[in-house]
Amino acid sequence: MAEMDPIERMMRTYDEIAEEYCEITERDGDRKFQKKMLDKTLDFLPSNPRLIDLGCGDGRDTQYLQEKGADVVGIDLSRGMIDLARKKYTNCAFLHSDMRDTVFPNNTFQGTWASTSLSNIPKSELSSVEKEIYRILEKGSIFCFSFKVGEGEGFEESLVEGFETYHSYYTLNELKVELNLFEVIDSKGYPGEIFNSEFMYCWARAI
């Protein structure tokens, strides 16, 4: 039997654990720091920007960006996550979609927020995601993303006991080389470890 595609396998897992996973990240995450990173992203953008939240999960960041005046849509490949987001934040727009191939026309958005989404796909898929993000952004727009710092990739134990999710680790220099369509203009590491990992946030401008 052929091995299941890693992204399909992970999405099936997230469909099953969506609610428990989001409860853990909300309870144990540093929401204050995350909001600072969201605010910093907005500082790069015009007032009331058109934004897309890639891998929006339960929608908490989408909802925060909307509260701050953004015209934002959240997308996620996990139907479980999208169902949860629509349930929690009924006033926000959410779409079940693959960030490698979205339905949006060229130049739709002025900014992209991707909280650890790049760390949840195999490194071989990074180029496809980058090209799609570049396509749907206006030239000169901002792509903000956070990622797990380190080396290697593969399935490892999820925050929800008994399940595995995919994780890709990067260094900042590695991503600067891999991202051919964006120029990294700023970065900030999370002060310490969270969820047993080191995280970094980057802001890149579409060339």
Rosetta blueprint (number, residue, H / E / L):
1 M L
2 A L
3 E L
4 M L
5 D L
6 P H
7 I H
8 E H
9 R H
10 M H
11 M H
12 R H
13 T H
14 Y H
15 D H
16 E H
17 I H
18 A H
19 E H
20 E H
21 Y H
22 C H
23 E H
24 I H
25 T H
26 E H
27 R H
28 D H
29 G L
30 D L
31 R H
32 K H
33 F H
34 Q H
35 K H
36 K H
37 M H
38 L H
39 D H
40 K H
41 T H
42 L H
43 D H
44 F L
45 L L
46 P L
47 S L
48 N L
49 P L
50 R E
51 L E
52 I E
53 D E
54 L E
55 G L
56 C L
57 G L
58 D L
59 G L
60 R H
61 D H
62 T H
63 Q H
64 Y H
65 L H
66 Q H
67 E H
68 K L
69 G L
70 A L
71 D E
72 V E
73 V E
74 G E
75 I E
76 D E
77 L L
78 S L
79 R H
80 G H
81 M H
82 I H
83 D H
84 L H
85 A H
86 R H
87 K H
88 K H
89 Y L
90 T L
91 N L
92 C L
93 A E
94 F E
95 L E
96 H E
97 S L
98 D E
99 M L
100 R L
101 D E
102 T L
103 V L
104 F L
105 P L
106 N L
107 N L
108 T L
109 F E
110 Q E
111 G E
112 T E
113 W E
114 A E
115 S E
116 T L
117 S H
118 L H
119 S H
120 N H
121 I L
122 P L
123 K H
124 S H
125 E H
126 L H
127 S H
128 S H
129 V H
130 E H
131 K H
132 E H
133 I H
134 Y H
135 R H
136 I H
137 L E
138 E E
139 K E
140 G E
141 S E
142 I E
143 F E
144 C E
145 F E
146 S E
147 F E
148 K E
149 V E
150 G L
151 E L
152 G L
153 E E
154 G E
155 F E
156 E E
157 E E
158 S L
159 L L
160 V L
161 E L
162 G L
163 F L
164 E E
165 T E
166 Y E
167 H E
168 S E
169 Y E
170 Y E
171 T L
172 L H
173 N H
174 E H
175 L H
176 K H
177 V H
178 E H
179 L L
180 N L
181 L L
182 F E
183 E E
184 V E
185 I E
186 D E
187 S E
188 K E
189 G E
190 Y E
191 P E
192 G E
193 E E
194 I E
195 F L
196 N L
197 S E
198 E E
199 F E
200 M E
201 Y E
202 C E
203 W E
204 A E
205 R E
206 A E
207 I L
